[in-house]
Each structure stands twice: as structure tokens, then as C-alpha cells.
Amino acid sequence: MDIVALIELLVKEIFEAEENFLQNLKDLYSFENAVKSSTDHFAAGFIGMILSSINKHIYDSSWRKGKYNVQRTDTQRSNAHIL
């Protein structure tokens, strides 16, 4: 997933939370939880993208190839909240 897709998902989830809140203005607690959950999902996805990018950079670097062998590579799991 790329950054644009992550941002689109974040915006979609926040607008859905706003829409639900506007239908029941007394339920501020659910609104806060929905927005927090959306931002947590975004942050986790963003951190995962950055770490995957760094991992690929290290894997592809000539410096690493000259000094270290890769013992294994793990595949990235999909984000459970997207499924």
C-alpha cells in the first residue's frame, strides 16, 4: 500500500466517523474512538511502509552485499483493519 492509499483510507474513515457523530451528537465517545482508531491505523501503515523501504534499501545496498549475507526475508502481512 502506498502513502496516497493510506491517506485516502484515513480520510474516508474520519469522514465516516464524522457522519456517524452528526447523526448522534451525544455520542462523543464513539466519535473520539473512531478518529483515534483511524489515525492509529494510518500511523501503523505508515511506519510499516517506512520500515519496509529501509529494509529494501539495506538489502539492495552494495555495502551490505560486501559484508553480510541475507539469511532470510519475511513477507509483509496485510493490515488486518483493511480486510
PDB file with SEQRES, HELIX, SHEET and CRYST1 records, atoms N, CA, C and O in Angstrom:
SEQRES   1 A   83  MET ASP ILE VAL ALA LEU ILE GLU LEU LEU VAL LYS GLU          
SEQRES   2 A   83  ILE PHE GLU ALA GLU GLU ASN PHE LEU GLN ASN LEU LYS          
SEQRES   3 A   83  ASP LEU TYR SER PHE GLU ASN ALA VAL LYS SER SER THR          
SEQRES   4 A   83  ASP HIS PHE ALA ALA GLY PHE ILE GLY MET ILE LEU SER          
SEQRES   5 A   83  SER ILE ASN LYS HIS ILE TYR ASP SER SER TRP ARG LYS          
SEQRES   6 A   83  GLY LYS TYR ASN VAL GLN ARG THR ASP THR GLN ARG SER          
SEQRES   7 A   83  ASN ALA HIS ILE LEU                                          
HELIX    1 AA1 ILE A    3  GLN A   23  1                                  21    
HELIX    2 AA2 LEU A   28  ASP A   60  1                                  33    
HELIX    3 AA3 SER A   62  LYS A   67  1                                   6    
CRYST1    1.000    1.000    1.000  90.00  90.00  90.00 P 1           1          
ATOM      1  N   MET A   1       0.852  -1.174   0.000  1.00  0.00           N  
ATOM      2  CA  MET A   1       0.000   0.000   0.000  1.00  0.00           C  
ATOM      3  C   MET A   1       0.898   1.237   0.000  1.00  0.00           C  
ATOM      4  O   MET A   1       1.895   1.286   0.720  1.00  0.00           O  
ATOM      5  N   ASP A   2       0.547   2.218  -0.796  1.00  0.00           N  
ATOM      6  CA  ASP A   2       1.351   3.434  -0.852  1.00  0.00           C  
ATOM      7  C   ASP A   2       0.752   4.524   0.032  1.00  0.00           C  
ATOM      8  O   ASP A   2      -0.340   4.363   0.576  1.00  0.00           O  
ATOM      9  N   ILE A   3       1.473   5.628   0.169  1.00  0.00           N  
ATOM     10  CA  ILE A   3       1.062   6.696   1.079  1.00  0.00           C  
ATOM     11  C   ILE A   3      -0.272   7.305   0.661  1.00  0.00           C  
ATOM     12  O   ILE A   3      -1.083   7.663   1.515  1.00  0.00           O  
ATOM     13  N   VAL A   4      -0.506   7.426  -0.644  1.00  0.00           N  
ATOM     14  CA  VAL A   4      -1.770   8.005  -1.114  1.00  0.00           C  
ATOM     15  C   VAL A   4      -2.945   7.130  -0.688  1.00  0.00           C  
ATOM     16  O   VAL A   4      -3.972   7.640  -0.240  1.00  0.00           O  
ATOM     17  N   ALA A   5      -2.797   5.828  -0.825  1.00  0.00           N  
ATOM     18  CA  ALA A   5      -3.864   4.908  -0.413  1.00  0.00           C  
ATOM     19  C   ALA A   5      -4.089   4.983   1.093  1.00  0.00           C  
ATOM     20  O   ALA A   5      -5.229   4.922   1.552  1.00  0.00           O  
ATOM     21  N   LEU A   6      -3.013   5.115   1.863  1.00  0.00           N  
ATOM     22  CA  LEU A   6      -3.151   5.251   3.316  1.00  0.00           C  
ATOM     23  C   LEU A   6      -3.902   6.531   3.684  1.00  0.00           C  
ATOM     24  O   LEU A   6      -4.770   6.521   4.556  1.00  0.00           O  
ATOM     25  N   ILE A   7      -3.562   7.623   3.016  1.00  0.00           N  
ATOM     26  CA  ILE A   7      -4.224   8.898   3.297  1.00  0.00           C  
ATOM     27  C   ILE A   7      -5.687   8.837   2.880  1.00  0.00           C  
ATOM     28  O   ILE A   7      -6.556   9.332   3.597  1.00  0.00           O  
ATOM     29  N   GLU A   8      -5.965   8.239   1.736  1.00  0.00           N  
ATOM     30  CA  GLU A   8      -7.356   8.105   1.295  1.00  0.00           C  
ATOM     31  C   GLU A   8      -8.179   7.296   2.295  1.00  0.00           C  
ATOM     32  O   GLU A   8      -9.320   7.648   2.597  1.00  0.00           O  
ATOM     33  N   LEU A   9      -7.600   6.222   2.803  1.00  0.00           N  
ATOM     34  CA  LEU A   9      -8.291   5.408   3.800  1.00  0.00           C  
ATOM     35  C   LEU A   9      -8.516   6.198   5.086  1.00  0.00           C  
ATOM     36  O   LEU A   9      -9.593   6.127   5.678  1.00  0.00           O  
ATOM     37  N   LEU A  10      -7.508   6.948   5.519  1.00  0.00           N  
ATOM     38  CA  LEU A  10      -7.636   7.773   6.715  1.00  0.00           C  
ATOM     39  C   LEU A  10      -8.772   8.782   6.557  1.00  0.00           C  
ATOM     40  O   LEU A  10      -9.622   8.909   7.438  1.00  0.00           O  
ATOM     41  N   VAL A  11      -8.783   9.485   5.453  1.00  0.00           N  
ATOM     42  CA  VAL A  11      -9.819  10.498   5.222  1.00  0.00           C  
ATOM     43  C   VAL A  11     -11.200   9.853   5.174  1.00  0.00           C  
ATOM     44  O   VAL A  11     -12.153  10.379   5.748  1.00  0.00           O  
ATOM     45  N   LYS A  12     -11.309   8.718   4.493  1.00  0.00           N  
ATOM     46  CA  LYS A  12     -12.588   8.011   4.404  1.00  0.00           C  
ATOM     47  C   LYS A  12     -13.088   7.621   5.797  1.00  0.00           C  
ATOM     48  O   LYS A  12     -14.257   7.832   6.120  1.00  0.00           O  
ATOM     49  N   GLU A  13     -12.207   7.056   6.616  1.00  0.00           N  
ATOM     50  CA  GLU A  13     -12.603   6.634   7.957  1.00  0.00           C  
ATOM     51  C   GLU A  13     -12.982   7.817   8.842  1.00  0.00           C  
ATOM     52  O   GLU A  13     -13.918   7.720   9.636  1.00  0.00           O  
ATOM     53  N   ILE A  14     -12.268   8.928   8.716  1.00  0.00           N  
ATOM     54  CA  ILE A  14     -12.580  10.109   9.529  1.00  0.00           C  
ATOM     55  C   ILE A  14     -13.915  10.720   9.109  1.00  0.00           C  
ATOM     56  O   ILE A  14     -14.706  11.132   9.958  1.00  0.00           O  
ATOM     57  N   PHE A  15     -14.167  10.778   7.800  1.00  0.00           N  
ATOM     58  CA  PHE A  15     -15.456  11.305   7.342  1.00  0.00           C  
ATOM     59  C   PHE A  15     -16.611  10.408   7.775  1.00  0.00           C  
ATOM     60  O   PHE A  15     -17.691  10.901   8.104  1.00  0.00           O  
ATOM     61  N   GLU A  16     -16.389   9.091   7.776  1.00  0.00           N  
ATOM     62  CA  GLU A  16     -17.426   8.171   8.256  1.00  0.00           C  
ATOM     63  C   GLU A  16     -17.692   8.405   9.748  1.00  0.00           C  
ATOM     64  O   GLU A  16     -18.842   8.390  10.189  1.00  0.00           O  
ATOM     65  N   ALA A  17     -16.622   8.620  10.518  1.00  0.00           N  
ATOM     66  CA  ALA A  17     -16.775   8.902  11.947  1.00  0.00           C  
ATOM     67  C   ALA A  17     -17.551  10.202  12.158  1.00  0.00           C  
ATOM     68  O   ALA A  17     -18.411  10.288  13.034  1.00  0.00           O  
ATOM     69  N   GLU A  18     -17.235  11.209  11.343  1.00  0.00           N  
ATOM     70  CA  GLU A  18     -17.949  12.491  11.447  1.00  0.00           C  
ATOM     71  C   GLU A  18     -19.429  12.314  11.111  1.00  0.00           C  
ATOM     72  O   GLU A  18     -20.298  12.832  11.813  1.00  0.00           O  
ATOM     73  N   GLU A  19     -19.703  11.589  10.049  1.00  0.00           N  
ATOM     74  CA  GLU A  19     -21.087  11.353   9.637  1.00  0.00           C  
ATOM     75  C   GLU A  19     -21.877  10.645  10.741  1.00  0.00           C  
ATOM     76  O   GLU A  19     -23.008  11.018  11.051  1.00  0.00           O  
ATOM     77  N   ASN A  20     -21.260   9.620  11.324  1.00  0.00           N  
ATOM     78  CA  ASN A  20     -21.928   8.909  12.427  1.00  0.00           C  
ATOM     79  C   ASN A  20     -22.152   9.820  13.626  1.00  0.00           C  
ATOM     80  O   ASN A  20     -23.196   9.748  14.274  1.00  0.00           O  
ATOM     81  N   PHE A  21     -21.183  10.672  13.922  1.00  0.00           N  
ATOM     82  CA  PHE A  21     -21.305  11.592  15.048  1.00  0.00           C  
ATOM     83  C   PHE A  21     -22.417  12.610  14.812  1.00  0.00           C  
ATOM     84  O   PHE A  21     -23.177  12.923  15.728  1.00  0.00           O  
ATOM     85  N   LEU A  22     -22.515  13.125  13.590  1.00  0.00           N  
ATOM     86  CA  LEU A  22     -23.554  14.114  13.289  1.00  0.00           C  
ATOM     87  C   LEU A  22     -24.960  13.527  13.393  1.00  0.00           C  
ATOM     88  O   LEU A  22     -25.931  14.261  13.579  1.00  0.00           O  
ATOM     89  N   GLN A  23     -25.064  12.205  13.272  1.00  0.00           N  
ATOM     90  CA  GLN A  23     -26.356  11.548  13.428  1.00  0.00           C  
ATOM     91  C   GLN A  23     -26.720  11.345  14.902  1.00  0.00           C  
ATOM     92  O   GLN A  23     -27.887  11.154  15.244  1.00  0.00           O  
ATOM     93  N   ASN A  24     -25.699  11.389  15.769  1.00  0.00           N  
ATOM     94  CA  ASN A  24     -25.937  11.227  17.211  1.00  0.00           C  
ATOM     95  C   ASN A  24     -24.919  12.083  17.965  1.00  0.00           C  
ATOM     96  O   ASN A  24     -23.882  11.588  18.407  1.00  0.00           O  
ATOM     97  N   LEU A  25     -25.226  13.358  18.103  1.00  0.00           N  
ATOM     98  CA  LEU A  25     -24.283  14.315  18.697  1.00  0.00           C  
ATOM     99  C   LEU A  25     -23.958  14.038  20.163  1.00  0.00           C  
ATOM    100  O   LEU A  25     -22.989  14.587  20.687  1.00  0.00           O  
ATOM    101  N   LYS A  26     -24.726  13.222  20.816  1.00  0.00           N  
ATOM    102  CA  LYS A  26     -24.472  12.911  22.222  1.00  0.00           C  
ATOM    103  C   LYS A  26     -23.392  11.839  22.394  1.00  0.00           C  
ATOM    104  O   LYS A  26     -22.906  11.618  23.504  1.00  0.00           O  
ATOM    105  N   ASP A  27     -23.024  11.184  21.312  1.00  0.00           N  
ATOM    106  CA  ASP A  27     -22.070  10.072  21.400  1.00  0.00           C  
ATOM    107  C   ASP A  27     -20.656  10.524  21.009  1.00  0.00           C  
ATOM    108  O   ASP A  27     -20.061  10.022  20.056  1.00  0.00           O  
ATOM    109  N   LEU A  28     -20.150  11.476  21.770  1.00  0.00           N  
ATOM    110  CA  LEU A  28     -18.796  11.990  21.523  1.00  0.00           C  
ATOM    111  C   LEU A  28     -17.747  10.902  21.740  1.00  0.00           C  
ATOM    112  O   LEU A  28     -16.731  10.881  21.046  1.00  0.00           O  
ATOM    113  N   TYR A  29     -17.975  10.010  22.681  1.00  0.00           N  
ATOM    114  CA  TYR A  29     -17.033   8.936  22.995  1.00  0.00           C  
ATOM    115  C   TYR A  29     -16.765   8.059  21.756  1.00  0.00           C  
ATOM    116  O   TYR A  29     -15.612   7.761  21.446  1.00  0.00           O  
ATOM    117  N   SER A  30     -17.811   7.656  21.066  1.00  0.00           N  
ATOM    118  CA  SER A  30     -17.642   6.819  19.865  1.00  0.00           C  
ATOM    119  C   SER A  30     -16.928   7.578  18.765  1.00  0.00           C  
ATOM    120  O   SER A  30     -16.117   7.008  18.036  1.00  0.00           O  
ATOM    121  N   PHE A  31     -17.229   8.868  18.643  1.00  0.00           N  
ATOM    122  CA  PHE A  31     -16.561   9.690  17.639  1.00  0.00           C  
ATOM    123  C   PHE A  31     -15.059   9.767  17.914  1.00  0.00           C  
ATOM    124  O   PHE A  31     -14.240   9.583  17.013  1.00  0.00           O  
ATOM    125  N   GLU A  32     -14.715  10.042  19.173  1.00  0.00           N  
ATOM    126  CA  GLU A  32     -13.292  10.116  19.540  1.00  0.00           C  
ATOM    127  C   GLU A  32     -12.588   8.786  19.284  1.00  0.00           C  
ATOM    128  O   GLU A  32     -11.479   8.759  18.749  1.00  0.00           O  
ATOM    129  N   ASN A  33     -13.225   7.695  19.661  1.00  0.00           N  
ATOM    130  CA  ASN A  33     -12.617   6.374  19.448  1.00  0.00           C  
ATOM    131  C   ASN A  33     -12.445   6.059  17.971  1.00  0.00           C  
ATOM    132  O   ASN A  33     -11.424   5.495  17.580  1.00  0.00           O  
ATOM    133  N   ALA A  34     -13.419   6.410  17.147  1.00  0.00           N  
ATOM    134  CA  ALA A  34     -13.337   6.138  15.718  1.00  0.00           C  
ATOM    135  C   ALA A  34     -12.200   6.936  15.075  1.00  0.00           C  
ATOM    136  O   ALA A  34     -11.462   6.407  14.244  1.00  0.00           O  
ATOM    137  N   VAL A  35     -12.059   8.201  15.458  1.00  0.00           N  
ATOM    138  CA  VAL A  35     -10.982   9.028  14.903  1.00  0.00           C  
ATOM    139  C   VAL A  35      -9.626   8.519  15.378  1.00  0.00           C  
ATOM    140  O   VAL A  35      -8.682   8.450  14.591  1.00  0.00           O  
ATOM    141  N   LYS A  36      -9.521   8.166  16.647  1.00  0.00           N  
ATOM    142  CA  LYS A  36      -8.258   7.638  17.173  1.00  0.00           C  
ATOM    143  C   LYS A  36      -7.888   6.331  16.480  1.00  0.00           C  
ATOM    144  O   LYS A  36      -6.729   6.122  16.122  1.00  0.00           O  
ATOM    145  N   SER A  37      -8.857   5.465  16.292  1.00  0.00           N  
ATOM    146  CA  SER A  37      -8.608   4.202  15.609  1.00  0.00           C  
ATOM    147  C   SER A  37      -8.123   4.443  14.183  1.00  0.00           C  
ATOM    148  O   SER A  37      -7.207   3.769  13.711  1.00  0.00           O  
ATOM    149  N   SER A  38      -8.734   5.397  13.505  1.00  0.00           N  
ATOM    150  CA  SER A  38      -8.335   5.728  12.134  1.00  0.00           C  
ATOM    151  C   SER A  38      -6.899   6.236  12.085  1.00  0.00           C  
ATOM    152  O   SER A  38      -6.119   5.827  11.226  1.00  0.00           O  
ATOM    153  N   THR A  39      -6.554   7.126  13.007  1.00  0.00           N  
ATOM    154  CA  THR A  39      -5.199   7.666  12.998  1.00  0.00           C  
ATOM    155  C   THR A  39      -4.181   6.604  13.427  1.00  0.00           C  
ATOM    156  O   THR A  39      -3.053   6.599  12.934  1.00  0.00           O  
ATOM    157  N   ASP A  40      -4.563   5.715  14.332  1.00  0.00           N  
ATOM    158  CA  ASP A  40      -3.669   4.612  14.715  1.00  0.00           C  
ATOM    159  C   ASP A  40      -3.402   3.688  13.522  1.00  0.00           C  
ATOM    160  O   ASP A  40      -2.266   3.267  13.305  1.00  0.00           O  
ATOM    161  N   HIS A  41      -4.445   3.376  12.754  1.00  0.00           N  
ATOM    162  CA  HIS A  41      -4.270   2.527  11.567  1.00  0.00           C  
ATOM    163  C   HIS A  41      -3.347   3.198  10.561  1.00  0.00           C  
ATOM    164  O   HIS A  41      -2.479   2.554   9.972  1.00  0.00           O  
ATOM    165  N   PHE A  42      -3.545   4.501  10.371  1.00  0.00           N  
ATOM    166  CA  PHE A  42      -2.688   5.237   9.447  1.00  0.00           C  
ATOM    167  C   PHE A  42      -1.239   5.193   9.912  1.00  0.00           C  
ATOM    168  O   PHE A  42      -0.338   4.901   9.125  1.00  0.00           O  
ATOM    169  N   ALA A  43      -1.015   5.481  11.184  1.00  0.00           N  
ATOM    170  CA  ALA A  43       0.348   5.507  11.728  1.00  0.00           C  
ATOM    171  C   ALA A  43       1.022   4.142  11.589  1.00  0.00           C  
ATOM    172  O   ALA A  43       2.188   4.059  11.203  1.00  0.00           O  
ATOM    173  N   ALA A  44       0.294   3.080  11.900  1.00  0.00           N  
ATOM    174  CA  ALA A  44       0.867   1.734  11.780  1.00  0.00           C  
ATOM    175  C   ALA A  44       1.223   1.416  10.328  1.00  0.00           C  
ATOM    176  O   ALA A  44       2.288   0.862  10.054  1.00  0.00           O  
ATOM    177  N   GLY A  45       0.342   1.762   9.413  1.00  0.00           N  
ATOM    178  CA  GLY A  45       0.617   1.531   7.996  1.00  0.00           C  
ATOM    179  C   GLY A  45       1.801   2.345   7.499  1.00  0.00           C  
ATOM    180  O   GLY A  45       2.628   1.847   6.735  1.00  0.00           O  
ATOM    181  N   PHE A  46       1.882   3.601   7.935  1.00  0.00           N  
ATOM    182  CA  PHE A  46       2.979   4.471   7.528  1.00  0.00           C  
ATOM    183  C   PHE A  46       4.312   3.963   8.062  1.00  0.00           C  
ATOM    184  O   PHE A  46       5.297   3.913   7.326  1.00  0.00           O  
ATOM    185  N   ILE A  47       4.347   3.590   9.325  1.00  0.00           N  
ATOM    186  CA  ILE A  47       5.579   3.053   9.907  1.00  0.00           C  
ATOM    187  C   ILE A  47       5.987   1.769   9.190  1.00  0.00           C  
ATOM    188  O   ILE A  47       7.167   1.561   8.908  1.00  0.00           O  
ATOM    189  N   GLY A  48       5.020   0.915   8.897  1.00  0.00           N  
ATOM    190  CA  GLY A  48       5.314  -0.313   8.153  1.00  0.00           C  
ATOM    191  C   GLY A  48       5.914  -0.033   6.791  1.00  0.00           C  
ATOM    192  O   GLY A  48       6.855  -0.707   6.371  1.00  0.00           O  
ATOM    193  N   MET A  49       5.370   0.968   6.093  1.00  0.00           N  
ATOM    194  CA  MET A  49       5.911   1.335   4.778  1.00  0.00           C  
ATOM    195  C   MET A  49       7.349   1.818   4.901  1.00  0.00           C  
ATOM    196  O   MET A  49       8.208   1.418   4.115  1.00  0.00           O  
ATOM    197  N   ILE A  50       7.618   2.672   5.880  1.00  0.00           N  
ATOM    198  CA  ILE A  50       8.967   3.214   6.061  1.00  0.00           C  
ATOM    199  C   ILE A  50       9.957   2.099   6.402  1.00  0.00           C  
ATOM    200  O   ILE A  50      11.048   2.045   5.833  1.00  0.00           O  
ATOM    201  N   LEU A  51       9.585   1.214   7.321  1.00  0.00           N  
ATOM    202  CA  LEU A  51      10.483   0.123   7.703  1.00  0.00           C  
ATOM    203  C   LEU A  51      10.724  -0.837   6.539  1.00  0.00           C  
ATOM    204  O   LEU A  51      11.837  -1.333   6.368  1.00  0.00           O  
ATOM    205  N   SER A  52       9.702  -1.099   5.747  1.00  0.00           N  
ATOM    206  CA  SER A  52       9.871  -1.946   4.560  1.00  0.00           C  
ATOM    207  C   SER A  52      10.810  -1.295   3.556  1.00  0.00           C  
ATOM    208  O   SER A  52      11.628  -1.971   2.931  1.00  0.00           O  
ATOM    209  N   SER A  53      10.690   0.017   3.403  1.00  0.00           N  
ATOM    210  CA  SER A  53      11.560   0.750   2.489  1.00  0.00           C  
ATOM    211  C   SER A  53      13.014   0.709   2.957  1.00  0.00           C  
ATOM    212  O   SER A  53      13.928   0.510   2.157  1.00  0.00           O  
ATOM    213  N   ILE A  54      13.216   0.898   4.252  1.00  0.00           N  
ATOM    214  CA  ILE A  54      14.575   0.837   4.806  1.00  0.00           C  
ATOM    215  C   ILE A  54      15.150  -0.569   4.641  1.00  0.00           C  
ATOM    216  O   ILE A  54      16.316  -0.733   4.284  1.00  0.00           O  
ATOM    217  N   ASN A  55      14.323  -1.576   4.904  1.00  0.00           N  
ATOM    218  CA  ASN A  55      14.763  -2.957   4.750  1.00  0.00           C  
ATOM    219  C   ASN A  55      15.213  -3.233   3.317  1.00  0.00           C  
ATOM    220  O   ASN A  55      16.249  -3.861   3.101  1.00  0.00           O  
ATOM    221  N   LYS A  56      14.438  -2.766   2.341  1.00  0.00           N  
ATOM    222  CA  LYS A  56      14.785  -2.973   0.936  1.00  0.00           C  
ATOM    223  C   LYS A  56      16.076  -2.233   0.592  1.00  0.00           C  
ATOM    224  O   LYS A  56      16.923  -2.753  -0.134  1.00  0.00           O  
ATOM    225  N   HIS A  57      16.219  -1.021   1.119  1.00  0.00           N  
ATOM    226  CA  HIS A  57      17.428  -0.243   0.871  1.00  0.00           C  
ATOM    227  C   HIS A  57      18.666  -0.981   1.396  1.00  0.00           C  
ATOM    228  O   HIS A  57      19.682  -1.063   0.706  1.00  0.00           O  
ATOM    229  N   ILE A  58      18.577  -1.505   2.596  1.00  0.00           N  
ATOM    230  CA  ILE A  58      19.694  -2.260   3.168  1.00  0.00           C  
ATOM    231  C   ILE A  58      19.947  -3.526   2.359  1.00  0.00           C  
ATOM    232  O   ILE A  58      21.094  -3.860   2.064  1.00  0.00           O  
ATOM    233  N   TYR A  59      18.878  -4.228   2.001  1.00  0.00           N  
ATOM    234  CA  TYR A  59      19.005  -5.471   1.237  1.00  0.00           C  
ATOM    235  C   TYR A  59      19.701  -5.221  -0.103  1.00  0.00           C  
ATOM    236  O   TYR A  59      20.531  -6.025  -0.528  1.00  0.00           O  
ATOM    237  N   ASP A  60      19.373  -4.123  -0.763  1.00  0.00           N  
ATOM    238  CA  ASP A  60      19.928  -3.821  -2.078  1.00  0.00           C  
ATOM    239  C   ASP A  60      21.298  -3.149  -2.042  1.00  0.00           C  
ATOM    240  O   ASP A  60      21.945  -3.029  -3.082  1.00  0.00           O  
ATOM    241  N   SER A  61      21.753  -2.709  -0.874  1.00  0.00           N  
ATOM    242  CA  SER A  61      22.987  -1.919  -0.811  1.00  0.00           C  
ATOM    243  C   SER A  61      24.230  -2.765  -1.098  1.00  0.00           C  
ATOM    244  O   SER A  61      24.341  -3.915  -0.673  1.00  0.00           O  
ATOM    245  N   SER A  62      25.142  -2.161  -1.821  1.00  0.00           N  
ATOM    246  CA  SER A  62      26.407  -2.850  -2.123  1.00  0.00           C  
ATOM    247  C   SER A  62      27.237  -3.025  -0.854  1.00  0.00           C  
ATOM    248  O   SER A  62      27.983  -3.996  -0.729  1.00  0.00           O  
ATOM    249  N   TRP A  63      27.110  -2.095   0.081  1.00  0.00           N  
ATOM    250  CA  TRP A  63      27.827  -2.213   1.348  1.00  0.00           C  
ATOM    251  C   TRP A  63      27.419  -3.497   2.070  1.00  0.00           C  
ATOM    252  O   TRP A  63      28.280  -4.238   2.543  1.00  0.00           O  
ATOM    253  N   ARG A  64      26.110  -3.768   2.160  1.00  0.00           N  
ATOM    254  CA  ARG A  64      25.631  -4.976   2.812  1.00  0.00           C  
ATOM    255  C   ARG A  64      26.087  -6.208   2.060  1.00  0.00           C  
ATOM    256  O   ARG A  64      26.502  -7.192   2.672  1.00  0.00           O  
ATOM    257  N   LYS A  65      26.014  -6.168   0.745  1.00  0.00           N  
ATOM    258  CA  LYS A  65      26.387  -7.321  -0.065  1.00  0.00           C  
ATOM    259  C   LYS A  65      27.863  -7.671   0.099  1.00  0.00           C  
ATOM    260  O   LYS A  65      28.246  -8.835  -0.007  1.00  0.00           O  
ATOM    261  N   GLY A  66      28.683  -6.661   0.357  1.00  0.00           N  
ATOM    262  CA  GLY A  66      30.109  -6.899   0.541  1.00  0.00           C  
ATOM    263  C   GLY A  66      30.471  -7.444   1.913  1.00  0.00           C  
ATOM    264  O   GLY A  66      31.553  -8.005   2.082  1.00  0.00           O  
ATOM    265  N   LYS A  67      29.594  -7.291   2.892  1.00  0.00           N  
ATOM    266  CA  LYS A  67      29.930  -7.677   4.265  1.00  0.00           C  
ATOM    267  C   LYS A  67      29.022  -8.739   4.866  1.00  0.00           C  
ATOM    268  O   LYS A  67      29.457  -9.528   5.704  1.00  0.00           O  
ATOM    269  N   TYR A  68      27.759  -8.763   4.443  1.00  0.00           N  
ATOM    270  CA  TYR A  68      26.802  -9.645   5.084  1.00  0.00           C  
ATOM    271  C   TYR A  68      25.956 -10.389   4.059  1.00  0.00           C  
ATOM    272  O   TYR A  68      25.677  -9.881   2.973  1.00  0.00           O  
ATOM    273  N   ASN A  69      25.551 -11.613   4.428  1.00  0.00           N  
ATOM    274  CA  ASN A  69      24.628 -12.388   3.607  1.00  0.00           C  
ATOM    275  C   ASN A  69      23.248 -12.343   4.245  1.00  0.00           C  
ATOM    276  O   ASN A  69      23.117 -12.334   5.469  1.00  0.00           O  
ATOM    277  N   VAL A  70      22.242 -12.314   3.419  1.00  0.00           N  
ATOM    278  CA  VAL A  70      20.873 -12.331   3.909  1.00  0.00           C  
ATOM    279  C   VAL A  70      20.515 -13.770   4.255  1.00  0.00           C  
ATOM    280  O   VAL A  70      20.645 -14.665   3.420  1.00  0.00           O  
ATOM    281  N   GLN A  71      20.067 -13.991   5.478  1.00  0.00           N  
ATOM    282  CA  GLN A  71      19.717 -15.332   5.928  1.00  0.00           C  
ATOM    283  C   GLN A  71      18.280 -15.686   5.602  1.00  0.00           C  
ATOM    284  O   GLN A  71      17.963 -16.841   5.318  1.00  0.00           O  
ATOM    285  N   ARG A  72      17.414 -14.689   5.644  1.00  0.00           N  
ATOM    286  CA  ARG A  72      16.008 -14.928   5.322  1.00  0.00           C  
ATOM    287  C   ARG A  72      15.341 -13.602   4.999  1.00  0.00           C  
ATOM    288  O   ARG A  72      15.826 -12.538   5.381  1.00  0.00           O  
ATOM    289  N   THR A  73      14.250 -13.678   4.309  1.00  0.00           N  
ATOM    290  CA  THR A  73      13.410 -12.497   4.083  1.00  0.00           C  
ATOM    291  C   THR A  73      11.979 -12.879   4.439  1.00  0.00           C  
ATOM    292  O   THR A  73      11.505 -13.956   4.078  1.00  0.00           O  
ATOM    293  N   ASP A  74      11.316 -12.009   5.133  1.00  0.00           N  
ATOM    294  CA  ASP A  74       9.924 -12.228   5.516  1.00  0.00           C  
ATOM    295  C   ASP A  74       9.044 -11.360   4.640  1.00  0.00           C  
ATOM    296  O   ASP A  74       9.426 -10.252   4.262  1.00  0.00           O  
ATOM    297  N   THR A  75       7.875 -11.863   4.322  1.00  0.00           N  
ATOM    298  CA  THR A  75       6.947 -11.059   3.536  1.00  0.00           C  
ATOM    299  C   THR A  75       6.081 -10.243   4.467  1.00  0.00           C  
ATOM    300  O   THR A  75       5.798 -10.653   5.592  1.00  0.00           O  
ATOM    301  N   GLN A  76       5.662  -9.086   3.991  1.00  0.00           N  
ATOM    302  CA  GLN A  76       4.817  -8.194   4.771  1.00  0.00           C  
ATOM    303  C   GLN A  76       3.408  -8.742   4.818  1.00  0.00           C  
ATOM    304  O   GLN A  76       2.851  -9.134   3.793  1.00  0.00           O  
ATOM    305  N   ARG A  77       2.832  -8.771   6.012  1.00  0.00           N  
ATOM    306  CA  ARG A  77       1.438  -9.181   6.169  1.00  0.00           C  
ATOM    307  C   ARG A  77       0.543  -8.004   5.867  1.00  0.00           C  
ATOM    308  O   ARG A  77       0.906  -6.853   6.111  1.00  0.00           O  
ATOM    309  N   SER A  78      -0.628  -8.296   5.336  1.00  0.00           N  
ATOM    310  CA  SER A  78      -1.586  -7.219   5.058  1.00  0.00           C  
ATOM    311  C   SER A  78      -2.128  -6.674   6.370  1.00  0.00           C  
ATOM    312  O   SER A  78      -2.161  -7.377   7.380  1.00  0.00           O  
ATOM    313  N   ASN A  79      -2.546  -5.435   6.346  1.00  0.00           N  
ATOM    314  CA  ASN A  79      -3.113  -4.806   7.537  1.00  0.00           C  
ATOM    315  C   ASN A  79      -4.493  -5.378   7.811  1.00  0.00           C  
ATOM    316  O   ASN A  79      -5.354  -5.373   6.932  1.00  0.00           O  
ATOM    317  N   ALA A  80      -4.705  -5.864   9.011  1.00  0.00           N  
ATOM    318  CA  ALA A  80      -5.958  -6.519   9.366  1.00  0.00           C  
ATOM    319  C   ALA A  80      -7.148  -5.564   9.289  1.00  0.00           C  
ATOM    320  O   ALA A  80      -8.261  -5.997   8.991  1.00  0.00           O  
ATOM    321  N   HIS A  81      -6.936  -4.282   9.550  1.00  0.00           N  
ATOM    322  CA  HIS A  81      -8.063  -3.353   9.539  1.00  0.00           C  
ATOM    323  C   HIS A  81      -8.586  -3.075   8.144  1.00  0.00           C  
ATOM    324  O   HIS A  81      -9.702  -2.580   7.988  1.00  0.00           O  
ATOM    325  N   ILE A  82      -7.797  -3.386   7.128  1.00  0.00           N  
ATOM    326  CA  ILE A  82      -8.206  -3.130   5.749  1.00  0.00           C  
ATOM    327  C   ILE A  82      -9.042  -4.270   5.212  1.00  0.00           C  
ATOM    328  O   ILE A  82      -9.872  -4.069   4.326  1.00  0.00           O  
ATOM    329  N   LEU A  83      -8.835  -5.459   5.736  1.00  0.00           N  
ATOM    330  CA  LEU A  83      -9.545  -6.638   5.227  1.00  0.00           C  
ATOM    331  C   LEU A  83     -11.009  -6.610   5.479  1.00  0.00           C  
ATOM    332  O   LEU A  83     -11.719  -7.543   5.100  1.00  0.00           O  
TER     333      LEU A  83                                                      
END                                                                             
